[in-house]
């Protein structure tokens, strides 16, 4: 099974960074769910993890929603990764195998060492990239949602969030 929490959280955070850049204010969980084409309960779980990590601020109520807690240039992809995956990381070994040969007897330890190495390399790459930098790159690439800042930025940002 593929774990989509990091990819989903990253897209959610980029949508919030775009809304901030366009002066759109708060985005609701339903707007974010529409942009990610996923169910709102996954969004609420991600929002809770991101808020607990101090990356976003969420306001409840009819006019509620979420926004970045710090400027996008100060939030690294590593921050997002650790907020949603924590110490678990992406790589999980199996510990349920009977020790019948040299492979099954040592696989757990070998895989644990490998996963630590992969995790360290992943965190190093993610630490060098920020939401603002990634958003700049996405805007350079363009696409059907690309446009200069115009009046009604909040409505447009919400529409873009729904489209993803």
OpenMM code with the backbone's topology and positions (N, CA, C; nanometers):
from openmm import Vec3, app, unit

residues = "UNK UNK UNK UNK UNK UNK UNK UNK UNK UNK UNK UNK UNK UNK UNK UNK UNK UNK UNK UNK UNK UNK UNK UNK UNK UNK UNK UNK UNK UNK UNK UNK UNK UNK UNK UNK UNK UNK UNK UNK UNK UNK UNK UNK UNK UNK UNK UNK UNK UNK UNK UNK UNK UNK UNK UNK UNK UNK UNK UNK UNK UNK UNK UNK UNK UNK UNK UNK UNK UNK UNK UNK UNK UNK UNK UNK UNK UNK UNK UNK UNK UNK UNK UNK UNK UNK UNK UNK UNK UNK UNK UNK UNK UNK UNK UNK UNK UNK UNK UNK UNK UNK UNK UNK UNK UNK UNK UNK UNK UNK UNK UNK UNK UNK UNK UNK UNK UNK UNK UNK UNK UNK UNK UNK UNK UNK UNK UNK UNK UNK UNK UNK UNK UNK UNK UNK UNK UNK UNK UNK UNK UNK UNK UNK UNK UNK UNK UNK UNK UNK UNK UNK UNK UNK UNK UNK UNK UNK UNK UNK UNK UNK UNK UNK".split()
positions = [
    Vec3(0.0844, -0.1182, 0.0000),
    Vec3(0.0000, 0.0000, 0.0000),
    Vec3(0.0893, 0.1250, 0.0000),
    Vec3(0.0592, 0.2176, -0.0858),
    Vec3(0.1358, 0.3413, -0.0970),
    Vec3(0.0821, 0.4429, 0.0037),
    Vec3(0.1721, 0.5056, 0.0775),
    Vec3(0.1354, 0.6060, 0.1770),
    Vec3(0.1310, 0.7422, 0.1079),
    Vec3(0.0140, 0.8050, 0.1044),
    Vec3(-0.0028, 0.9332, 0.0342),
    Vec3(-0.0072, 1.0529, 0.1291),
    Vec3(0.0191, 1.0308, 0.2576),
    Vec3(0.0072, 1.1419, 0.3522),
    Vec3(0.1029, 1.2562, 0.3205),
    Vec3(0.2291, 1.2255, 0.2922),
    Vec3(0.3239, 1.3334, 0.2638),
    Vec3(0.2866, 1.4061, 0.1360),
    Vec3(0.2585, 1.3325, 0.0294),
    Vec3(0.2219, 1.3965, -0.0979),
    Vec3(0.0969, 1.4827, -0.0806),
    Vec3(-0.0009, 1.4333, -0.0086),
    Vec3(-0.1247, 1.5089, 0.0137),
    Vec3(-0.0992, 1.6323, 0.0996),
    Vec3(-0.0210, 1.6161, 0.2055),
    Vec3(0.0103, 1.7295, 0.2931),
    Vec3(0.0909, 1.8350, 0.2178),
    Vec3(0.1826, 1.7914, 0.1337),
    Vec3(0.2625, 1.8862, 0.0566),
    Vec3(0.1733, 1.9649, -0.0388),
    Vec3(0.0833, 1.8976, -0.1091),
    Vec3(-0.0077, 1.9683, -0.1995),
    Vec3(-0.0959, 2.0648, -0.1213),
    Vec3(-0.1470, 2.0218, -0.0086),
    Vec3(-0.2297, 2.1070, 0.0772),
    Vec3(-0.1520, 2.2317, 0.1186),
    Vec3(-0.0276, 2.2133, 0.1611),
    Vec3(0.0548, 2.3270, 0.2047),
    Vec3(0.0860, 2.4209, 0.0875),
    Vec3(0.1087, 2.3659, -0.0301),
    Vec3(0.1329, 2.4507, -0.1479),
    Vec3(0.0070, 2.5291, -0.1854),
    Vec3(-0.1090, 2.4673, -0.1673),
    Vec3(-0.2345, 2.5386, -0.1933),
    Vec3(-0.2508, 2.6543, -0.0945),
    Vec3(-0.2148, 2.6331, 0.0320),
    Vec3(-0.2222, 2.7404, 0.1306),
    Vec3(-0.1200, 2.8500, 0.0991),
    Vec3(-0.0014, 2.8108, 0.0527),
    Vec3(0.1008, 2.9093, 0.0153),
    Vec3(0.0530, 2.9931, -0.1033),
    Vec3(-0.0115, 2.9288, -0.1988),
    Vec3(-0.0647, 3.0017, -0.3141),
    Vec3(-0.1754, 3.0977, -0.2706),
    Vec3(-0.2637, 3.0523, -0.1839),
    Vec3(-0.3710, 3.1391, -0.1339),
    Vec3(-0.3115, 3.2599, -0.0625),
    Vec3(-0.2058, 3.2374, 0.0161),
    Vec3(-0.1391, 3.3485, 0.0850),
    Vec3(-0.0769, 3.4448, -0.0156),
    Vec3(-0.0084, 3.3900, -0.1144),
    Vec3(0.0578, 3.4718, -0.2160),
    Vec3(-0.0441, 3.5579, -0.2913),
    Vec3(-0.1630, 3.5040, -0.3127),
    Vec3(-0.2660, 3.5764, -0.3868),
    Vec3(-0.3560, 3.6599, -0.2974),
    Vec3(-0.3285, 3.6603, -0.1677),
    Vec3(-0.4092, 3.7399, -0.0755),
    Vec3(-0.5488, 3.6856, -0.0552),
    Vec3(-0.5646, 3.5552, -0.0689),
    Vec3(-0.6973, 3.4944, -0.0617),
    Vec3(-0.7440, 3.4645, 0.0804),
    Vec3(-0.6568, 3.4734, 0.1781),
    Vec3(-0.6978, 3.4459, 0.3152),
    Vec3(-0.7085, 3.2977, 0.3438),
    Vec3(-0.8041, 3.2619, 0.4276),
    Vec3(-0.8210, 3.1240, 0.4729),
    Vec3(-0.8821, 3.0357, 0.3648),
    Vec3(-0.8411, 2.9091, 0.3631),
    Vec3(-0.9056, 2.8088, 0.2779),
    Vec3(-0.9722, 2.7073, 0.3700),
    Vec3(-1.0955, 2.6734, 0.3400),
    Vec3(-1.1691, 2.5772, 0.4225),
    Vec3(-1.1234, 2.4350, 0.3912),
    Vec3(-1.1551, 2.3443, 0.4829),
    Vec3(-1.1181, 2.2044, 0.4601),
    Vec3(-1.1913, 2.1476, 0.3394),
    Vec3(-1.3124, 2.1942, 0.3117),
    Vec3(-1.3839, 2.1446, 0.1930),
    Vec3(-1.3198, 2.1976, 0.0648),
    Vec3(-1.2685, 2.3217, 0.0655),
    Vec3(-1.1964, 2.3738, -0.0509),
    Vec3(-1.0684, 2.2939, -0.0736),
    Vec3(-0.9981, 2.2641, 0.0350),
    Vec3(-0.8751, 2.1857, 0.0247),
    Vec3(-0.9048, 2.0433, -0.0217),
    Vec3(-1.0111, 1.9833, 0.0315),
    Vec3(-1.0490, 1.8476, -0.0099),
    Vec3(-1.0851, 1.8449, -0.1575),
    Vec3(-1.1527, 1.9500, -0.2045),
    Vec3(-1.1861, 1.9579, -0.3468),
    Vec3(-1.0618, 1.9652, -0.4330),
    Vec3(-0.9626, 2.0423, -0.3893),
    Vec3(-0.8382, 2.0550, -0.4643),
    Vec3(-0.7583, 1.9266, -0.4674),
    Vec3(-0.7683, 1.8484, -0.3622),
    Vec3(-0.6958, 1.7214, -0.3543),
    Vec3(-0.7800, 1.6043, -0.4052),
    Vec3(-0.9038, 1.6313, -0.4366),
    Vec3(-0.9990, 1.5283, -0.4796),
    Vec3(-0.9931, 1.4097, -0.3817),
    Vec3(-1.0158, 1.4431, -0.2567),
    Vec3(-1.0139, 1.3406, -0.1523),
    Vec3(-1.1219, 1.3711, -0.0508),
    Vec3(-1.1385, 1.2831, 0.0422),
    Vec3(-1.2447, 1.3046, 0.1396),
    Vec3(-1.1972, 1.3990, 0.2508),
    Vec3(-1.2882, 1.4812, 0.3004),
    Vec3(-1.2535, 1.5816, 0.4007),
    Vec3(-1.1945, 1.5252, 0.5296),
    Vec3(-1.2230, 1.3987, 0.5635),
    Vec3(-1.1676, 1.3438, 0.6882),
    Vec3(-1.0154, 1.3291, 0.6772),
    Vec3(-0.9613, 1.2927, 0.5596),
    Vec3(-0.8162, 1.2880, 0.5422),
    Vec3(-0.7590, 1.4287, 0.5578),
    Vec3(-0.8268, 1.5268, 0.5002),
    Vec3(-0.7804, 1.6655, 0.5103),
    Vec3(-0.7769, 1.7097, 0.6555),
    Vec3(-0.8811, 1.6800, 0.7306),
    Vec3(-0.8852, 1.7199, 0.8715),
    Vec3(-0.7729, 1.6534, 0.9515),
    Vec3(-0.7411, 1.5270, 0.9229),
    Vec3(-0.6304, 1.4591, 0.9920),
    Vec3(-0.4975, 1.5263, 0.9580),
    Vec3(-0.4783, 1.5582, 0.8297),
    Vec3(-0.3549, 1.6256, 0.7888),
    Vec3(-0.3459, 1.7639, 0.8521),
    Vec3(-0.4563, 1.8374, 0.8514),
    Vec3(-0.4584, 1.9713, 0.9113),
    Vec3(-0.4230, 1.9649, 1.0594),
    Vec3(-0.4742, 1.8645, 1.1291),
    Vec3(-0.4446, 1.8500, 1.2719),
    Vec3(-0.2946, 1.8266, 1.2938),
    Vec3(-0.2346, 1.7417, 1.2119),
    Vec3(-0.0905, 1.7143, 1.2245),
    Vec3(-0.0083, 1.8389, 1.1915),
    Vec3(-0.0471, 1.9095, 1.0874),
    Vec3(0.0260, 2.0294, 1.0457),
    Vec3(0.0121, 2.1412, 1.1489),
    Vec3(-0.1059, 2.1530, 1.2092),
    Vec3(-0.1281, 2.2540, 1.3137),
    Vec3(-0.0475, 2.2185, 1.4389),
    Vec3(-0.0457, 2.0903, 1.4767),
    Vec3(0.0298, 2.0473, 1.5943),
    Vec3(0.1793, 2.0744, 1.5764),
    Vec3(0.2264, 2.0700, 1.4524),
    Vec3(0.3677, 2.0970, 1.4236),
    Vec3(0.3969, 2.2462, 1.4105),
    Vec3(0.2935, 2.3299, 1.4234),
    Vec3(0.3123, 2.4743, 1.4159),
    Vec3(0.3317, 2.5273, 1.2744),
    Vec3(0.2847, 2.4523, 1.1750),
    Vec3(0.3004, 2.4957, 1.0361),
    Vec3(0.1804, 2.5739, 0.9834),
    Vec3(0.0626, 2.5470, 1.0398),
    Vec3(-0.0586, 2.6169, 0.9959),
    Vec3(-0.1378, 2.6624, 1.1178),
    Vec3(-0.2299, 2.7533, 1.0907),
    Vec3(-0.3271, 2.7985, 1.1900),
    Vec3(-0.4636, 2.7664, 1.1310),
    Vec3(-0.5478, 2.7048, 1.2121),
    Vec3(-0.6814, 2.6691, 1.1667),
    Vec3(-0.7833, 2.7379, 1.2566),
    Vec3(-0.8822, 2.7999, 1.1930),
    Vec3(-0.9900, 2.8668, 1.2639),
    Vec3(-1.1187, 2.7918, 1.2360),
    Vec3(-1.1918, 2.7611, 1.3410),
    Vec3(-1.3178, 2.6878, 1.3262),
    Vec3(-1.4317, 2.7847, 1.2981),
    Vec3(-1.5420, 2.7296, 1.2506),
    Vec3(-1.6620, 2.8090, 1.2305),
    Vec3(-1.6943, 2.8320, 1.0840),
    Vec3(-1.8057, 2.9015, 1.0622),
    Vec3(-1.8558, 2.9258, 0.9273),
    Vec3(-1.7537, 2.9996, 0.8404),
    Vec3(-1.6868, 3.0965, 0.8982),
    Vec3(-1.5869, 3.1734, 0.8225),
    Vec3(-1.4453, 3.1229, 0.8505),
    Vec3(-1.4375, 3.0011, 0.9023),
    Vec3(-1.3091, 2.9438, 0.9379),
    Vec3(-1.2338, 2.8888, 0.8190),
    Vec3(-1.1169, 2.8383, 0.8481),
    Vec3(-1.0314, 2.7801, 0.7463),
    Vec3(-0.8895, 2.7728, 0.7977),
    Vec3(-0.7979, 2.7493, 0.7060),
    Vec3(-0.6574, 2.7347, 0.7433),
    Vec3(-0.5698, 2.8288, 0.6631),
    Vec3(-0.4557, 2.8624, 0.7235),
    Vec3(-0.3540, 2.9429, 0.6567),
    Vec3(-0.2192, 2.9011, 0.7135),
    Vec3(-0.1130, 2.9393, 0.6441),
    Vec3(0.0213, 2.9105, 0.6930),
    Vec3(0.0476, 2.9907, 0.8197),
    Vec3(0.1184, 2.9319, 0.9137),
    Vec3(0.1518, 3.0034, 1.0376),
    Vec3(0.2761, 3.0903, 1.0182),
    Vec3(0.3659, 3.0464, 0.9301),
    Vec3(0.4873, 3.1217, 0.8999),
    Vec3(0.4923, 3.1467, 0.7501),
    Vec3(0.5767, 3.2394, 0.7068),
    Vec3(0.5912, 3.2612, 0.5622),
    Vec3(0.6372, 3.1335, 0.4912),
    Vec3(0.5915, 3.1148, 0.3686),
    Vec3(0.6231, 2.9948, 0.2903),
    Vec3(0.7732, 2.9765, 0.2713),
    Vec3(0.8489, 3.0852, 0.2698),
    Vec3(0.9946, 3.0749, 0.2516),
    Vec3(1.0636, 3.0171, 0.3754),
    Vec3(0.9922, 3.0125, 0.4882),
    Vec3(1.0486, 2.9596, 0.6132),
    Vec3(1.0042, 2.8167, 0.6431),
    Vec3(0.9206, 2.7602, 0.5588),
    Vec3(0.8708, 2.6242, 0.5814),
    Vec3(0.9366, 2.5317, 0.4798),
    Vec3(1.0132, 2.4352, 0.5305),
    Vec3(1.0793, 2.3405, 0.4405),
    Vec3(0.9890, 2.2201, 0.4160),
    Vec3(1.0197, 2.1491, 0.3091),
    Vec3(0.9474, 2.0256, 0.2820),
    Vec3(0.9755, 1.9222, 0.3920),
    Vec3(1.0921, 1.9339, 0.4547),
    Vec3(1.1264, 1.8473, 0.5686),
    Vec3(1.0276, 1.8707, 0.6828),
    Vec3(0.9932, 1.9974, 0.7076),
    Vec3(0.8962, 2.0300, 0.8126),
    Vec3(0.7635, 1.9594, 0.7872),
    Vec3(0.7186, 1.9642, 0.6624),
    Vec3(0.5904, 1.9029, 0.6254),
    Vec3(0.5994, 1.7509, 0.6416),
    Vec3(0.7064, 1.6929, 0.5914),
    Vec3(0.7291, 1.5485, 0.5990),
    Vec3(0.7241, 1.4999, 0.7436),
    Vec3(0.8002, 1.5671, 0.8314),
    Vec3(0.8044, 1.5256, 0.9714),
    Vec3(0.6711, 1.5483, 1.0425),
    Vec3(0.5981, 1.6518, 1.0011),
    Vec3(0.4681, 1.6796, 1.0639),
    Vec3(0.3690, 1.5665, 1.0386),
    Vec3(0.3696, 1.5098, 0.9191),
    Vec3(0.2690, 1.4074, 0.8878),
    Vec3(0.3191, 1.2646, 0.9042),
    Vec3(0.4499, 1.2442, 0.8967),
    Vec3(0.5017, 1.1079, 0.9109),
    Vec3(0.5760, 1.0856, 1.0411),
    Vec3(0.6258, 1.1922, 1.1020),
    Vec3(0.6967, 1.1811, 1.2287),
    Vec3(0.8121, 1.0841, 1.2210),
    Vec3(0.8305, 1.0107, 1.3241),
    Vec3(0.9406, 0.9143, 1.3319),
    Vec3(0.9133, 0.7875, 1.2519),
    Vec3(0.7893, 0.7669, 1.2111),
    Vec3(0.7559, 0.6450, 1.1371),
    Vec3(0.8267, 0.6393, 1.0032),
    Vec3(0.8296, 0.7514, 0.9341),
    Vec3(0.8941, 0.7542, 0.8034),
    Vec3(0.8181, 0.6731, 0.6997),
    Vec3(0.8752, 0.6643, 0.5826),
    Vec3(0.8110, 0.5950, 0.4712),
    Vec3(0.8453, 0.4468, 0.4634),
    Vec3(0.9524, 0.4068, 0.5257),
    Vec3(1.0030, 0.2717, 0.5057),
    Vec3(0.9792, 0.1863, 0.6297),
    Vec3(0.9049, 0.0807, 0.6130),
    Vec3(0.8766, -0.0087, 0.7248),
    Vec3(0.9188, -0.1501, 0.6868),
    Vec3(0.9928, -0.2132, 0.7757),
    Vec3(1.0340, -0.3510, 0.7527),
    Vec3(0.9339, -0.4476, 0.8120),
    Vec3(0.9621, -0.5741, 0.7946),
    Vec3(0.8781, -0.6796, 0.8509),
    Vec3(0.9498, -0.7415, 0.9692),
    Vec3(0.8773, -0.7603, 1.0765),
    Vec3(0.9374, -0.8229, 1.1942),
    Vec3(0.8675, -0.9547, 1.2271),
    Vec3(0.7792, -0.9982, 1.1392),
    Vec3(0.6980, -1.1168, 1.1661),
    Vec3(0.7516, -1.2446, 1.1006),
    Vec3(0.8724, -1.2388, 1.0447),
    Vec3(0.9263, -1.3559, 0.9755),
    Vec3(0.9975, -1.4501, 1.0726),
    Vec3(0.9736, -1.5804, 1.0584),
    Vec3(1.0499, -1.6750, 1.1410),
    Vec3(1.1952, -1.6783, 1.0932),
    Vec3(1.2862, -1.6960, 1.1826),
    Vec3(1.4294, -1.6984, 1.1497),
    Vec3(1.4685, -1.8394, 1.1057),
    Vec3(1.4646, -1.8616, 0.9739),
    Vec3(1.4899, -1.9951, 0.9202),
    Vec3(1.6202, -2.0056, 0.8424),
    Vec3(1.6759, -1.8916, 0.8013),
    Vec3(1.7995, -1.8939, 0.7238),
    Vec3(1.8734, -1.7628, 0.7470),
    Vec3(1.9860, -1.7462, 0.6807),
    Vec3(2.0662, -1.6248, 0.6979),
    Vec3(1.9874, -1.5005, 0.6558),
    Vec3(1.9016, -1.5132, 0.5565),
    Vec3(1.8228, -1.3983, 0.5103),
    Vec3(1.7179, -1.3617, 0.6148),
    Vec3(1.6331, -1.4536, 0.6509),
    Vec3(1.5256, -1.4215, 0.7449),
    Vec3(1.5787, -1.3893, 0.8845),
    Vec3(1.6941, -1.4419, 0.9180),
    Vec3(1.7536, -1.4129, 1.0492),
    Vec3(1.8094, -1.2723, 1.0595),
    Vec3(1.8481, -1.2150, 0.9470),
    Vec3(1.9147, -1.0841, 0.9476),
    Vec3(1.8405, -0.9744, 0.8723),
    Vec3(1.7324, -1.0102, 0.8081),
    Vec3(1.6618, -0.9139, 0.7235),
    Vec3(1.6131, -0.7919, 0.8016),
    Vec3(1.5602, -0.8124, 0.9188),
    Vec3(1.5051, -0.7015, 0.9977),
    Vec3(1.6127, -0.5974, 1.0296),
    Vec3(1.7280, -0.6415, 1.0766),
    Vec3(1.8372, -0.5504, 1.1108),
    Vec3(1.8914, -0.4831, 0.9848),
    Vec3(1.9106, -0.5610, 0.8776),
    Vec3(1.9615, -0.5052, 0.7526),
    Vec3(1.8671, -0.3977, 0.6983),
    Vec3(1.7377, -0.4281, 0.7000),
    Vec3(1.6415, -0.3327, 0.6462),
    Vec3(1.6316, -0.2082, 0.7343),
    Vec3(1.6445, -0.2250, 0.8643),
    Vec3(1.6419, -0.1100, 0.9553),
    Vec3(1.7590, -0.0158, 0.9253),
    Vec3(1.8785, -0.0708, 0.9037),
    Vec3(1.9948, 0.0111, 0.8685),
    Vec3(1.9728, 0.0821, 0.7353),
    Vec3(1.9208, 0.0095, 0.6371),
    Vec3(1.8935, 0.0676, 0.5059),
    Vec3(1.7894, 0.1792, 0.5159),
    Vec3(1.6834, 0.1567, 0.5905),
    Vec3(1.5778, 0.2574, 0.6019),
    Vec3(1.6277, 0.3835, 0.6722),
    Vec3(1.7170, 0.3681, 0.7712),
    Vec3(1.7752, 0.4865, 0.8376),
    Vec3(1.8580, 0.5679, 0.7385),
    Vec3(1.9335, 0.4984, 0.6551),
    Vec3(2.0147, 0.5660, 0.5537),
    Vec3(1.9262, 0.6399, 0.4525),
    Vec3(1.8219, 0.5723, 0.4053),
    Vec3(1.7284, 0.6339, 0.3101),
    Vec3(1.6581, 0.7541, 0.3719),
    Vec3(1.6161, 0.7391, 0.4950),
    Vec3(1.5458, 0.8469, 0.5659),
    Vec3(1.6360, 0.9691, 0.5826),
    Vec3(1.7623, 0.9471, 0.6201),
    Vec3(1.8574, 1.0582, 0.6372),
    Vec3(1.8784, 1.1320, 0.5050),
    Vec3(1.8928, 1.0579, 0.3964),
    Vec3(1.9104, 1.1204, 0.2645),
    Vec3(1.7849, 1.1968, 0.2242),
    Vec3(1.6694, 1.1389, 0.2500),
    Vec3(1.5417, 1.2043, 0.2179),
    Vec3(1.5285, 1.3356, 0.2951),
    Vec3(1.5548, 1.3318, 0.4252),
    Vec3(1.5425, 1.4518, 0.5081),
    Vec3(1.6401, 1.5603, 0.4654),
    Vec3(1.7592, 1.5218, 0.4217),
    Vec3(1.8579, 1.6192, 0.3752),
    Vec3(1.8077, 1.6913, 0.2502),
    Vec3(1.7533, 1.6174, 0.1557),
    Vec3(1.6995, 1.6787, 0.0333),
    Vec3(1.5823, 1.7704, 0.0675),
    Vec3(1.4899, 1.7217, 0.1498),
    Vec3(1.3706, 1.7998, 0.1840),
    Vec3(1.4043, 1.9254, 0.2629),
    Vec3(1.5103, 1.9223, 0.3425),
    Vec3(1.5504, 2.0386, 0.4223),
    Vec3(1.5995, 2.1532, 0.3340),
    Vec3(1.6453, 2.1222, 0.2148),
    Vec3(1.6962, 2.2246, 0.1239),
    Vec3(1.5907, 2.2856, 0.0334),
    Vec3(1.4659, 2.2482, 0.0529),
    Vec3(1.3588, 2.2989, -0.0337),
    Vec3(1.2484, 2.3603, 0.0516),
    Vec3(1.1984, 2.4762, 0.0088),
    Vec3(1.0924, 2.5450, 0.0831),
    Vec3(0.9630, 2.5465, 0.0030),
    Vec3(0.8540, 2.5739, 0.0732),
    Vec3(0.7248, 2.5874, 0.0039),
    Vec3(0.7308, 2.6988, -0.0994),
    Vec3(0.7912, 2.8116, -0.0628),
    Vec3(0.7987, 2.9248, -0.1562),
    Vec3(0.8773, 2.8869, -0.2811),
    Vec3(0.9888, 2.8178, -0.2644),
    Vec3(1.0695, 2.7759, -0.3786),
    Vec3(0.9959, 2.6787, -0.4679),
    Vec3(0.9244, 2.5846, -0.4084),
    Vec3(0.8489, 2.4877, -0.4870),
    Vec3(0.7322, 2.5553, -0.5588),
    Vec3(0.6667, 2.6501, -0.4911),
    Vec3(0.5570, 2.7228, -0.5544),
    Vec3(0.6092, 2.8068, -0.6707),
    Vec3(0.7249, 2.8698, -0.6535),
    Vec3(0.7868, 2.9445, -0.7648),
    Vec3(0.8082, 2.8522, -0.8845),
    Vec3(0.8593, 2.7326, -0.8573),
    Vec3(0.8858, 2.6367, -0.9655),
    Vec3(0.7564, 2.5932, -1.0334),
    Vec3(0.6530, 2.5682, -0.9568),
    Vec3(0.5243, 2.5296, -1.0149),
    Vec3(0.4685, 2.6412, -1.1023),
    Vec3(0.4812, 2.7648, -1.0565),
    Vec3(0.4315, 2.8774, -1.1352),
    Vec3(0.5136, 2.8964, -1.2621),
    Vec3(0.6438, 2.8693, -1.2564),
    Vec3(0.7277, 2.8758, -1.3775),
    Vec3(0.6823, 2.7748, -1.4807),
    Vec3(0.6421, 2.6588, -1.4340),
    Vec3(0.5962, 2.5537, -1.5247),
    Vec3(0.4630, 2.5897, -1.5897),
    Vec3(0.3849, 2.6711, -1.5212),
    Vec3(0.2575, 2.7171, -1.5762),
    Vec3(0.1531, 2.6074, -1.5793),
    Vec3(0.0467, 2.6364, -1.6450),
    Vec3(-0.0634, 2.5418, -1.6547),
    Vec3(-0.1937, 2.6167, -1.6680),
    Vec3(-0.3010, 2.5436, -1.6750),
    Vec3(-0.4312, 2.6077, -1.6984),
    Vec3(-0.4743, 2.7041, -1.5892),
    Vec3(-0.4173, 2.6926, -1.4694),
    Vec3(-0.4567, 2.7811, -1.3595),
    Vec3(-0.3673, 2.9038, -1.3494),
    Vec3(-0.2633, 2.9132, -1.4312),
    Vec3(-0.1693, 3.0250, -1.4206),
    Vec3(-0.2318, 3.1539, -1.4708),
    Vec3(-0.2178, 3.2568, -1.3917),
    Vec3(-0.2648, 3.3891, -1.4312),
    Vec3(-0.2007, 3.4928, -1.3419),
    Vec3(-0.1891, 3.6177, -1.3888),
    Vec3(-0.1367, 3.7228, -1.3013),
    Vec3(-0.2383, 3.7558, -1.1930),
    Vec3(-0.1914, 3.8196, -1.0845),
    Vec3(-0.2797, 3.8627, -0.9773),
    Vec3(-0.3867, 3.9557, -1.0318),
    Vec3(-0.5103, 3.9308, -0.9945),
    Vec3(-0.6213, 4.0144, -1.0379),
    Vec3(-0.7139, 4.0375, -0.9202),
    Vec3(-0.8127, 4.1238, -0.9405),
    Vec3(-0.9138, 4.1438, -0.8374),
    Vec3(-0.9878, 4.0132, -0.8156),
    Vec3(-1.0431, 3.9975, -0.6980),
    Vec3(-1.1163, 3.8755, -0.6662),
    Vec3(-1.0235, 3.7583, -0.6405),
    Vec3(-0.9059, 3.7870, -0.5881),
    Vec3(-0.8056, 3.6829, -0.5672),
    Vec3(-0.8565, 3.5721, -0.4760),
    Vec3(-0.9362, 3.6074, -0.3740),
    Vec3(-0.9844, 3.5056, -0.2817),
    Vec3(-1.0721, 3.4041, -0.3537),
    Vec3(-1.1650, 3.4508, -0.4349),
    Vec3(-1.2532, 3.3598, -0.5081),
    Vec3(-1.1734, 3.2754, -0.6058),
    Vec3(-1.0771, 3.3371, -0.6726),
    Vec3(-0.9962, 3.2629, -0.7694),
    Vec3(-0.9081, 3.1601, -0.6998),
    Vec3(-0.8501, 3.1960, -0.5865),
    Vec3(-0.7655, 3.1022, -0.5143),
    Vec3(-0.8488, 2.9836, -0.4643),
    Vec3(-0.9693, 3.0120, -0.4168),
    Vec3(-1.0566, 2.9042, -0.3715),
    Vec3(-1.0928, 2.8123, -0.4885),
    Vec3(-1.1211, 2.8701, -0.6040),
    Vec3(-1.1521, 2.7903, -0.7228),
    Vec3(-1.0302, 2.7078, -0.7636),
    Vec3(-0.9122, 2.7661, -0.7561),
    Vec3(-0.7903, 2.6925, -0.7907),
    Vec3(-0.7652, 2.5805, -0.6922),
    Vec3(-0.7925, 2.6049, -0.5656),
    Vec3(-0.7733, 2.5020, -0.4645),
    Vec3(-0.8649, 2.3833, -0.4932),
    Vec3(-0.9886, 2.4120, -0.5337),
    Vec3(-1.0818, 2.3039, -0.5648),
    Vec3(-1.0356, 2.2221, -0.6859),
    Vec3(-0.9712, 2.2887, -0.7805),
    Vec3(-0.9220, 2.2196, -0.9008),
    Vec3(-0.7895, 2.1504, -0.8761),
    Vec3(-0.7157, 2.1918, -0.7696),
    Vec3(-0.5874, 2.1307, -0.7365),
    Vec3(-0.4791, 2.1895, -0.8144),
] * unit.nanometer
topology = app.Topology()
chain = topology.addChain("A")
for resn in residues:
    res = topology.addResidue(resn, chain)
    for name in ("N", "CA", "C"):
        topology.addAtom(name, app.Element.getBySymbol(name[0]), res)
